[in-house]
Amino acid sequence: MTTRRSARTALLAAAAAALLAVVSSPAEGAAPSKARAQTVGSLSGTWSGQYGGAYHGTFTVHWRQTGTRLRGTIRLSNPPSSPSITGSVHGRTIRFGTVGSEAITYSGSVSGESMSGSYKTPGGGGSWTAHKTS
C-alpha cells in the first residue's frame, strides 16, 4: 500500500512540476532580460495534458494564480489520484509539486495557452505537455 501511495504521489507531483516548468521557462533563444520581463497571462483555470516516461497517462490541473504563486489540484489517470499542488511562475518558467512532498517536482515553460517540461520522482522521470481548456 505504501509503495502504491508513493508511486501515486510521485506521479501527481511529476504532472504538477511539468506544468510549472512550462509556465516559467524562458522561450528558446530569448535574451535573459526579455524572458524575465515577459509575463505569461493568468494560468488560473483548467489545463489538460499528458505525461510519459517512468510514469505515463493523462492529467487535469485546476490552478488558482495569485501573483507568481500557484495553488490547485491535479487529477492523474495513472495511478488515479487528485492531490493538492503548489508552485510558482516567473516569466515563462513554471515549477510545481505536490503539497507536502519535495520528492516530486515539475518544471517547464509556458507559451500562450500551452506548456511543457519535465518531471522528476524517486521512481524516475519523464516529460509532460498541457494546454489550457478554460
DSSP file (Angstrom, degrees, kcal/mol; ACC not computed):
  #  RESIDUE AA STRUCTURE BP1 BP2  ACC     N-H-->O    O-->H-N    N-H-->O    O-->H-N    TCO  KAPPA ALPHA  PHI   PSI    X-CA   Y-CA   Z-CA
    1    1 A M     >        0   0    0      0, 0.0     4,-2.4     0, 0.0     5,-0.2   0.000 360.0 360.0 360.0 -42.4    0.0    0.0    0.0
    2    2 A T  H  >  +     0   0    0      1,-0.2     4,-2.6     2,-0.2     5,-0.2   0.899 360.0  49.9 -65.1 -40.1    2.8    2.4    0.9
    3    3 A T  H  > S+     0   0    0      2,-0.2     4,-2.3     1,-0.2    -1,-0.2   0.909 111.7  48.1 -64.1 -41.8    4.6    1.7   -2.4
    4    4 A R  H  > S+     0   0    0      2,-0.2     4,-2.2     1,-0.2    -2,-0.2   0.906 113.1  47.8 -65.3 -41.5    1.4    2.3   -4.4
    5    5 A R  H  X S+     0   0    0     -4,-2.4     4,-2.6     2,-0.2    -2,-0.2   0.897 111.5  50.7 -66.5 -40.4    0.7    5.5   -2.5
    6    6 A S  H  X S+     0   0    0     -4,-2.6     4,-2.5     2,-0.2    -2,-0.2   0.900 110.9  48.7 -64.0 -41.3    4.3    6.7   -3.1
    7    7 A A  H  X S+     0   0    0     -4,-2.3     4,-2.4     2,-0.2    -2,-0.2   0.907 112.3  48.8 -65.0 -41.4    4.1    6.0   -6.8
    8    8 A R  H  X S+     0   0    0     -4,-2.2     4,-2.4     2,-0.2    -2,-0.2   0.924 112.7  47.1 -64.4 -45.0    0.8    7.9   -7.0
    9    9 A T  H  X S+     0   0    0     -4,-2.6     4,-2.5     1,-0.2    -2,-0.2   0.901 112.0  51.3 -63.2 -40.9    2.2   10.8   -5.1
   10   10 A A  H  X S+     0   0    0     -4,-2.5     4,-2.3     1,-0.2    -2,-0.2   0.911 110.5  48.5 -63.2 -42.3    5.3   10.8   -7.3
   11   11 A L  H  X S+     0   0    0     -4,-2.4     4,-2.2     2,-0.2    -2,-0.2   0.911 111.8  48.8 -66.0 -42.7    3.1   10.8  -10.5
   12   12 A L  H  X S+     0   0    0     -4,-2.4     4,-2.2     1,-0.2    -2,-0.2   0.920 111.9  48.8 -63.2 -43.7    1.0   13.6   -9.3
   13   13 A A  H  X S+     0   0    0     -4,-2.5     4,-2.8     1,-0.2    -1,-0.2   0.898 108.9  53.9 -63.6 -39.1    4.0   15.6   -8.4
   14   14 A A  H  X S+     0   0    0     -4,-2.3     4,-2.3     1,-0.2    -2,-0.2   0.920 108.8  48.2 -62.4 -44.0    5.5   15.0  -11.7
   15   15 A A  H  X S+     0   0    0     -4,-2.2     4,-1.8     1,-0.2    -1,-0.2   0.918 113.5  47.3 -63.2 -43.3    2.5   16.2  -13.6
   16   16 A A  H  X S+     0   0    0     -4,-2.2     4,-2.2     1,-0.2    -2,-0.2   0.917 111.1  50.8 -65.3 -43.4    2.3   19.3  -11.5
   17   17 A A  H  X S+     0   0    0     -4,-2.8     4,-2.7     1,-0.2    89,-0.3   0.900 107.1  54.6 -62.1 -40.2    6.0   20.0  -11.9
   18   18 A A  H  X S+     0   0    0     -4,-2.3     4,-1.9    88,-0.4    -1,-0.2   0.920 107.4  49.7 -60.8 -43.5    5.8   19.7  -15.6
   19   19 A L  H  X S+     0   0    0     -4,-1.8     4,-1.7     1,-0.2    -1,-0.2   0.926 111.9  48.1 -61.9 -44.5    3.0   22.3  -15.7
   20   20 A L  H  X S+     0   0    0     -4,-2.2     4,-1.8     1,-0.2    88,-0.3   0.899 107.9  55.6 -63.4 -39.7    5.0   24.7  -13.7
   21   21 A A  H  X S+     0   0    0     -4,-2.7     4,-1.6    86,-0.3    73,-1.3   0.909 106.2  50.7 -60.5 -42.2    8.1   24.2  -15.8
   22   22 A V  H  < S+     0   0    0     -4,-1.9    -1,-0.2    86,-1.3    -2,-0.2   0.895 110.5  49.1 -63.5 -40.9    6.2   25.1  -18.9
   23   23 A V  H  < S+     0   0    0     -4,-1.7    87,-0.4    86,-0.8    -1,-0.2   0.817 118.2  36.8 -70.8 -30.9    4.9   28.3  -17.5
   24   24 A S  H  < S+     0   0    0     -4,-1.8    69,-6.9    84,-0.5    68,-0.6   0.574  86.7 101.3-106.4  -8.1    8.1   29.6  -16.1
   25   25 A S  S  < S-     0   0    0     67,-2.2    85,-0.5    -4,-1.6     3,-0.1  -0.550  74.0-114.0 -78.1 140.4   10.9   28.6  -18.6
   26   26 A P        -     0   0    0      0, 0.0     3,-0.1     0, 0.0    -1,-0.1  -0.351  40.5 -92.0 -68.6 154.0   12.1   31.4  -21.0
   27   27 A A    >   -     0   0    0      1,-0.1     3,-2.2     4,-0.1     2,-0.1  -0.342  53.1 -90.1 -63.7 146.3   11.5   30.9  -24.6
   28   28 A E  T 3  S+     0   0    0      1,-0.3    -1,-0.1    -3,-0.1     3,-0.1  -0.377 112.6   9.3 -60.1 129.1   14.2   29.2  -26.5
   29   29 A G  T 3  S+     0   0    0      1,-0.3    -1,-0.3    -2,-0.1     2,-0.2   0.412  94.4 138.9  83.1  -2.5   16.7   31.7  -27.9
   30   30 A A    <   -     0   0    0     -3,-2.2    -1,-0.3     1,-0.1     3,-0.0  -0.495  61.1-107.7 -77.1 145.4   15.2   34.6  -25.9
   31   31 A A     >  -     0   0    0     -2,-0.2     4,-2.6     1,-0.1     3,-0.4  -0.484  28.6-120.3 -68.0 140.5   17.5   37.1  -24.3
   32   32 A P  H  > S+     0   0    0      0, 0.0     4,-2.0     0, 0.0     5,-0.2   0.875 111.2  50.3 -52.4 -44.1   17.6   36.6  -20.5
   33   33 A S  H  > S+     0   0    0      1,-0.2     4,-1.5     2,-0.2     5,-0.1   0.887 112.9  46.1 -66.2 -37.0   16.4   40.2  -19.7
   34   34 A K  H  > S+     0   0    0     -3,-0.4     4,-2.2     2,-0.2    -1,-0.2   0.891 109.0  55.6 -70.7 -38.9   13.5   39.9  -22.1
   35   35 A A  H  < S+     0   0    0     -4,-2.6    57,-0.3     1,-0.2    -2,-0.2   0.891 110.5  45.6 -61.2 -39.6   12.5   36.4  -20.8
   36   36 A R  H  < S+     0   0    0     -4,-2.0    -1,-0.2    -5,-0.2    -2,-0.2   0.858 112.2  51.3 -71.2 -34.3   12.2   37.9  -17.3
   37   37 A A  H  < S+     0   0    0     -4,-1.5     2,-0.3    -5,-0.2    -2,-0.2   0.819  93.6  85.4 -73.0 -31.0   10.3   40.9  -18.5
   38   38 A Q     <  -     0   0    0     -4,-2.2     2,-0.5    -5,-0.1    -4,-0.0  -0.559  64.0-165.1 -74.7 131.1    7.7   38.8  -20.4
   39   39 A T        -     0   0    0     -2,-0.3    53,-0.1    53,-0.1     2,-0.1  -0.968  16.2-128.3-119.7 133.6    4.9   37.6  -18.2
   40   40 A V        -     0   0    0     51,-1.2     3,-0.1    -2,-0.5    51,-0.1  -0.437  34.1-101.5 -73.3 150.1    2.6   34.8  -19.2
   41   41 A G        -     0   0    0      1,-0.2    -1,-0.1    -2,-0.1    71,-0.0  -0.046  65.8 -53.9 -60.2 175.3   -1.2   35.6  -18.9
   42   42 A S        -     0   0    0      1,-0.2    -1,-0.2    -3,-0.1    24,-0.0  -0.262  41.1-159.1 -57.4 134.5   -3.0   34.2  -16.0
   43   43 A L        +     0   0    0     -3,-0.1    20,-0.3     2,-0.0    -1,-0.2   0.473  52.7 125.0 -90.6  -4.7   -2.6   30.4  -15.5
   44   44 A S        +     0   0    0     18,-0.1     2,-0.3    21,-0.1    20,-0.2  -0.288  52.5  46.4 -56.8 137.7   -5.8   30.3  -13.4
   45   45 A G  E    S-A   63   0A   0     18,-2.2    18,-2.7     2,-0.0     2,-0.4  -0.874  97.2 -34.2 128.6-161.2   -8.2   27.8  -14.9
   46   46 A T  E     -A   62   0A   0     -2,-0.3    87,-3.0    16,-0.2    88,-1.4  -0.850  45.9-173.6-107.4 133.7   -8.2   24.2  -16.1
   47   47 A W  E     -AB  61 132A   0     14,-2.7    14,-3.0    -2,-0.4     2,-0.4  -0.982   5.5-161.7-125.0 135.5   -5.3   22.7  -18.0
   48   48 A S  E     +AB  60 131A   0     83,-2.6    83,-2.5    -2,-0.4     2,-0.3  -0.920  25.5 137.4-117.1 144.3   -5.3   19.2  -19.6
   49   49 A G  E     -AB  59 130A   0     10,-2.5    10,-2.2    -2,-0.4     2,-0.3  -0.909  38.1-115.5-162.4-170.2   -2.3   17.2  -20.6
   50   50 A Q  E     -AB  58 129A   0     79,-1.9    79,-2.1    -2,-0.3     2,-0.3  -0.960  16.3-157.2-141.5 157.7   -0.3   14.0  -20.8
   51   51 A Y  E     -AB  57 128A   0      6,-2.4     6,-2.1    -2,-0.3     2,-0.3  -0.973   9.3-177.8-137.3 151.4    2.9   12.7  -19.3
   52   52 A G  E     + B   0 127A   0     75,-2.4    75,-1.3    -2,-0.3     2,-0.4  -0.914  39.9  62.8-142.8 168.5    5.3   10.0  -20.4
   53   53 A G  E    S+ B   0 126A   0     -2,-0.3    73,-0.3    73,-0.2    -2,-0.0  -0.964 110.9   3.4 119.1-134.1    8.5    8.4  -19.2
   54   54 A A  S    S+     0   0    0     71,-2.7     2,-0.3    -2,-0.4    -1,-0.2   0.839 144.4  24.0 -58.3 -33.3    8.8    6.4  -15.9
   55   55 A Y  S    S-     0   0    0     -3,-0.2     2,-0.3    70,-0.1    -1,-0.1  -0.951  78.2-169.5-127.4 149.1    5.0    7.1  -15.5
   56   56 A H        +     0   0    0     -2,-0.3     2,-0.3    -4,-0.2    -4,-0.2  -0.999  29.9  85.7-144.2 147.0    2.6    7.7  -18.3
   57   57 A G  E     -A   51   0A   0     -6,-2.1    -6,-2.4    -2,-0.3     2,-0.3  -0.986  65.4 -63.9 162.1-159.7   -1.0    8.9  -18.6
   58   58 A T  E     -A   50   0A   0     -2,-0.3    19,-2.2    -8,-0.2    20,-0.3  -0.813  39.3-170.0-119.9 161.5   -3.2   12.0  -18.7
   59   59 A F  E     -AC  49  76A   0    -10,-2.2   -10,-2.5    -2,-0.3     2,-0.4  -0.983  15.4-152.1-148.6 158.7   -3.9   14.7  -16.1
   60   60 A T  E     -AC  48  75A   0     15,-1.7    15,-3.0    -2,-0.3     2,-0.4  -0.996  15.8-164.4-131.9 127.8   -6.1   17.7  -15.5
   61   61 A V  E     -AC  47  74A   0    -14,-3.0   -14,-2.7    -2,-0.4     2,-0.6  -0.930   9.1-160.6-114.9 136.4   -4.9   20.6  -13.3
   62   62 A H  E     -AC  46  73A   0     11,-2.4    11,-1.4    -2,-0.4     2,-0.3  -0.955  22.4-169.0-113.8 109.4   -7.1   23.3  -11.8
   63   63 A W  E     -AC  45  72A   0    -18,-2.7   -18,-2.2    -2,-0.6     2,-0.4  -0.723  21.0-167.0-102.2 147.8   -4.9   26.3  -11.0
   64   64 A R  E     - C   0  71A   0      7,-2.3     7,-1.8    -2,-0.3     2,-0.5  -0.987  20.0-159.1-124.7 119.6   -5.6   29.5   -8.9
   65   65 A Q  E     + C   0  70A   0     -2,-0.4     2,-0.4     5,-0.2     5,-0.2  -0.873  17.8 177.0-107.6 132.2   -2.9   32.1   -9.5
   66   66 A T  E >   - C   0  69A   0      3,-2.3     3,-2.2    -2,-0.5     2,-0.3  -0.936  69.9 -52.1-129.4 106.7   -2.1   35.0   -7.2
   67   67 A G  T 3  S-     0   0    0     -2,-0.4    21,-0.0     1,-0.3     0, 0.0  -0.503 122.5 -21.2  63.1-122.1    0.9   37.0   -8.4
   68   68 A T  T 3  S+     0   0    0     -2,-0.3    21,-2.2    -3,-0.1     2,-0.3   0.453 118.7  99.8 -96.0  -2.4    3.7   34.4   -9.0
   69   69 A R  E <   -CD  66  88A   0     -3,-2.2    -3,-2.3    19,-0.2     2,-0.4  -0.650  53.3-163.2 -91.7 141.6    2.1   31.8   -6.7
   70   70 A L  E     +CD  65  87A   0     17,-2.5    17,-2.1    -2,-0.3     2,-0.3  -0.963  11.0 172.5-122.3 139.5    0.1   28.8   -8.0
   71   71 A R  E     +CD  64  86A   0     -7,-1.8    -7,-2.3    -2,-0.4     2,-0.3  -0.987  25.0  97.4-140.3 147.6   -2.2   26.6   -5.9
   72   72 A G  E     -CD  63  85A   0     13,-2.0    13,-2.7    -2,-0.3     2,-0.3  -0.985  57.8 -74.9 171.2-157.8   -4.6   23.9   -7.1
   73   73 A T  E     -CD  62  84A   0    -11,-1.4   -11,-2.4    -2,-0.3     2,-0.4  -0.939  24.5-151.9-132.9 155.3   -5.3   20.3   -7.6
   74   74 A I  E     -C   61   0A   0      9,-2.2     2,-0.6    -2,-0.3   -13,-0.2  -0.998   5.3-154.2-129.4 130.9   -4.1   17.8  -10.2
   75   75 A R  E     -C   60   0A   0    -15,-3.0   -15,-1.7    -2,-0.4     2,-0.3  -0.925  16.5-162.9-106.4 117.3   -6.1   14.7  -11.2
   76   76 A L  E   > -CE  59  81A   0      5,-2.8     5,-1.3    -2,-0.6   -17,-0.2  -0.763  18.1-154.9-101.8 144.5   -3.9   11.9  -12.5
   77   77 A S  E   5S+ E   0  80A   0    -19,-2.2    -1,-0.1    -2,-0.3   -18,-0.1   0.791  79.1  61.7 -84.2 -29.6   -5.1    8.9  -14.6
   78   78 A N  T   5S+     0   0    0      1,-0.6    -1,-0.3   -20,-0.3   -22,-0.1  -0.864 120.8  12.0-149.4 107.3   -2.3    6.6  -13.6
   79   79 A P  T   5S-     0   0    0      0, 0.0    -1,-0.6     0, 0.0     2,-0.2   0.593 106.5-122.1 -75.9 150.1   -2.1    6.0  -10.8
   80   80 A P  E   5 +E   77   0A   0      0, 0.0     2,-0.3     0, 0.0    -3,-0.2  -0.392  57.8 125.0 -62.8 124.0   -5.6    7.5  -10.1
   81   81 A S  E   < -E   76   0A   0     -5,-1.3    -5,-2.8    -2,-0.2    -3,-0.1  -0.967  48.2-146.7-169.7 164.5   -5.3   10.3   -7.6
   82   82 A S        +     0   0    0     -2,-0.3    -7,-0.2    -7,-0.2     2,-0.1  -0.535  31.2 171.2-140.5  70.3   -6.2   14.0   -7.0
   83   83 A P        -     0   0    0      0, 0.0    -9,-2.2     0, 0.0     2,-0.2  -0.335  37.0-103.9 -80.3 163.1   -3.5   15.6   -4.8
   84   84 A S  E     -D   73   0A   0    -11,-0.2    15,-2.3    15,-0.1     2,-0.3  -0.576  39.5-164.3 -78.5 147.5   -3.1   19.3   -4.0
   85   85 A I  E     -DF  72  98A   0    -13,-2.7   -13,-2.0    13,-0.3     2,-0.3  -0.962  11.5-170.2-134.6 153.1   -0.3   21.1   -5.7
   86   86 A T  E     +DF  71  97A   0     11,-2.2    11,-2.1    -2,-0.3     2,-0.3  -0.949  20.4 138.9-134.9 158.4    1.6   24.4   -5.3
   87   87 A G  E     -DF  70  96A   0    -17,-2.1   -17,-2.5    -2,-0.3     2,-0.3  -0.947  34.4-113.3-172.0-167.2    4.1   26.2   -7.5
   88   88 A S  E     -DF  69  95A   0      7,-2.7     7,-2.2    -2,-0.3     2,-0.4  -0.983   8.8-151.5-148.2 156.9    5.4   29.4   -8.9
   89   89 A V  E     + F   0  94A   0    -21,-2.2     2,-0.4    -2,-0.3     5,-0.2  -0.999  11.2 179.5-132.9 131.2    5.7   31.1  -12.3
   90   90 A H  E >   - F   0  93A   0      3,-2.4     3,-2.3    -2,-0.4     2,-0.4  -0.962  69.2 -43.7-133.2 112.7    8.4   33.6  -13.1
   91   91 A G  T 3  S-     0   0    0     -2,-0.4   -51,-1.2     1,-0.3   -66,-0.2  -0.551 125.0 -26.2  64.3-120.6    8.2   35.0  -16.6
   92   92 A R  T 3  S+     0   0    0    -68,-0.6   -67,-2.2    -2,-0.4    18,-2.1   0.315 116.6 103.9-105.4   5.8    7.6   31.9  -18.8
   93   93 A T  E <   -FG  90 109A   0    -69,-6.9    -3,-2.4    -3,-2.3     2,-0.4  -0.754  49.5-170.6 -94.3 133.3    9.1   29.4  -16.3
   94   94 A I  E     +FG  89 108A   0     14,-2.0    14,-1.7   -73,-1.3     2,-0.3  -0.957   8.8 176.6-124.8 142.3    6.9   27.2  -14.2
   95   95 A R  E     +FG  88 107A   0     -7,-2.2    -7,-2.7    -2,-0.4     2,-0.3  -0.994  14.6 149.6-141.8 136.8    7.8   25.0  -11.2
   96   96 A F  E     +FG  87 106A   0     10,-1.7    10,-2.5    -2,-0.3     2,-0.3  -0.975  13.5 174.8-158.9 171.5    5.4   23.0   -9.1
   97   97 A G  E     -FG  86 105A   0    -11,-2.1   -11,-2.2    -2,-0.3     8,-0.1  -0.968  43.2 -67.7-168.5 173.5    5.0   19.9   -7.0
   98   98 A T  E >   -F   85   0A   0      6,-0.5     3,-1.7    -2,-0.3   -13,-0.3  -0.443  59.4 -96.9 -75.4 149.2    2.6   18.1   -4.7
   99   99 A V  T 3  S+     0   0    0    -15,-2.3   -15,-0.1     1,-0.3    -1,-0.1  -0.446 108.8  14.5 -65.6 131.2    1.8   19.6   -1.3
  100  100 A G  T 3  S+     0   0    0     -2,-0.2     2,-0.4     1,-0.1    -1,-0.3   0.528 109.8  92.3  83.4   6.5    4.0   18.1    1.4
  101  101 A S    <   +     0   0    0     -3,-1.7    -3,-0.1     3,-0.1     3,-0.1  -0.973  37.7 173.5-138.0 122.9    6.4   16.4   -1.0
  102  102 A E  S    S+     0   0    0     -2,-0.4    -1,-0.1     1,-0.1    -3,-0.0   0.440  75.2  79.0 -98.7  -2.8    9.7   17.7   -2.3
  103  103 A A  S    S+     0   0    0      1,-0.1     2,-0.6    -5,-0.1    -1,-0.1   0.694  87.6  59.2 -78.7 -18.9   10.5   14.4   -4.0
  104  104 A I        +     0   0    0     -6,-0.2    -6,-0.5    17,-0.1     2,-0.4  -0.943  69.9 170.4-116.4 115.6    8.2   15.0   -7.0
  105  105 A T  E     -GH  97 120A   0     15,-2.2    15,-2.4    -2,-0.6     2,-0.4  -0.948  17.6-164.9-130.0 146.7    9.0   18.1   -9.0
  106  106 A Y  E     +GH  96 119A   0    -10,-2.5   -10,-1.7    -2,-0.4   -88,-0.4  -0.947  12.9 171.6-123.7 145.7    7.8   19.5  -12.3
  107  107 A S  E     +GH  95 118A   0     11,-2.3    11,-2.2    -2,-0.4   -86,-0.3  -0.986  16.9 110.3-149.7 156.4    9.5   22.2  -14.3
  108  108 A G  E     -GH  94 117A   0    -14,-1.7   -14,-2.0   -87,-1.0   -86,-1.3  -0.976  50.1 -78.4 171.9-158.1    9.0   23.7  -17.7
  109  109 A S  E     -GH  93 116A   0      7,-2.4     7,-1.9    -2,-0.3   -86,-0.8  -0.952  24.1-136.9-139.3 157.3    7.9   26.7  -19.8
  110  110 A V  E     + H   0 115A   0    -18,-2.1     2,-0.3   -85,-0.5     5,-0.2  -0.909  15.1 179.5-116.2 140.9    4.6   28.3  -20.9
  111  111 A S  E >   - H   0 114A   0      3,-3.1     3,-1.4    -2,-0.4     2,-0.3  -0.872  64.9 -54.0-141.3 105.1    3.9   29.7  -24.4
  112  112 A G  T 3  S-     0   0    0     -2,-0.3   -71,-0.1     1,-0.2    -1,-0.0  -0.492 121.9 -17.0  64.8-123.3    0.4   31.2  -24.8
  113  113 A E  T 3  S+     0   0    0     -2,-0.3    19,-2.4    -3,-0.1     2,-0.3   0.004 126.0  78.6-105.1  27.8   -2.1   28.5  -23.8
  114  114 A S  E <   +HI 111 131A   0     -3,-1.4    -3,-3.1    17,-0.2     2,-0.3  -0.947  51.6 176.3-131.0 153.3    0.4   25.6  -23.9
  115  115 A M  E     +HI 110 130A   0     15,-2.4    15,-2.7    -2,-0.3     2,-0.3  -0.981   1.1 172.7-150.5 159.3    3.1   24.4  -21.6
  116  116 A S  E     +HI 109 129A   0     -7,-1.9    -7,-2.4    -2,-0.3     2,-0.3  -0.980  14.2 123.6-160.7 164.6    5.6   21.6  -21.4
  117  117 A G  E     -HI 108 128A   0     11,-2.2    11,-2.1    -2,-0.3     2,-0.3  -0.943  47.5 -68.3 173.8-151.1    8.5   20.4  -19.5
  118  118 A S  E     -HI 107 127A   0    -11,-2.2   -11,-2.3    -2,-0.3     2,-0.3  -0.897  28.1-150.9-133.5 161.3    9.9   17.5  -17.4
  119  119 A Y  E     -HI 106 126A   0      7,-2.2     7,-1.7    -2,-0.3     2,-0.4  -0.936   3.6-156.1-131.3 156.1    9.2   15.9  -14.1
  120  120 A K  E     +HI 105 125A   0    -15,-2.4   -15,-2.2    -2,-0.3     5,-0.2  -0.999  16.5 165.4-134.2 136.1   11.4   14.0  -11.6
  121  121 A T  E >   - I   0 124A   0      3,-1.4     3,-1.7    -2,-0.4   -17,-0.1  -0.906  52.1-103.5-137.7 165.8   10.3   11.4   -9.0
  122  122 A P  T 3  S+     0   0    0      0, 0.0     3,-0.1     0, 0.0   -18,-0.1   0.799 124.0  52.3 -60.1 -25.7   12.2    8.9   -6.9
  123  123 A G  T 3  S-     0   0    0      1,-0.3     2,-0.2  -116,-0.1  -116,-0.0   0.354 127.6 -76.0 -92.3   5.6   11.0    6.3   -9.3
  124  124 A G  E <   - I   0 121A   0     -3,-1.7    -3,-1.4     2,-0.0    -1,-0.3  -0.722  47.0-111.0 127.4-178.9   12.2    8.1  -12.4
  125  125 A G  E     + I   0 120A   0     -2,-0.2   -71,-2.7    -5,-0.2     2,-0.3  -0.668  27.4 160.4-138.4-168.7   11.2   11.0  -14.6
  126  126 A G  E     -BI  53 119A   0     -7,-1.7    -7,-2.2   -73,-0.3     2,-0.3  -0.956  37.5 -67.3 174.6-158.0    9.9   12.0  -18.0
  127  127 A S  E     -BI  52 118A   0    -75,-1.3   -75,-2.4    -2,-0.3     2,-0.3  -0.783  32.9-167.4-121.8 164.5    8.2   14.7  -19.9
  128  128 A W  E     -BI  51 117A   0    -11,-2.1   -11,-2.2    -2,-0.3     2,-0.3  -0.980   4.9-168.6-147.5 157.3    4.8   16.4  -19.9
  129  129 A T  E     +BI  50 116A   0    -79,-2.1   -79,-1.9    -2,-0.3     2,-0.3  -0.978  11.4 174.5-142.7 152.6    2.7   18.7  -22.1
  130  130 A A  E     -BI  49 115A   0    -15,-2.7   -15,-2.4    -2,-0.3     2,-0.3  -0.987  14.6-156.7-154.8 159.9   -0.6   20.6  -21.4
  131  131 A H  E     -BI  48 114A   0    -83,-2.5   -83,-2.6    -2,-0.3     2,-0.3  -0.985  31.4-105.2-139.2 150.9   -3.0   23.1  -22.8
  132  132 A K  E     +B   47   0A   0    -19,-2.4   -85,-0.3    -2,-0.3   -19,-0.1  -0.582  31.8 176.6 -78.2 131.3   -5.5   25.5  -21.2
  133  133 A T              0   0    0    -87,-3.0   -86,-0.2    -2,-0.3    -1,-0.1   0.646 360.0 360.0-108.6 -22.1   -9.1   24.3  -21.7
  134  134 A S              0   0    0    -88,-1.4   -87,-0.1   -90,-0.0    -2,-0.1   0.308 360.0 360.0-165.8 360.0  -10.9   27.0  -19.6
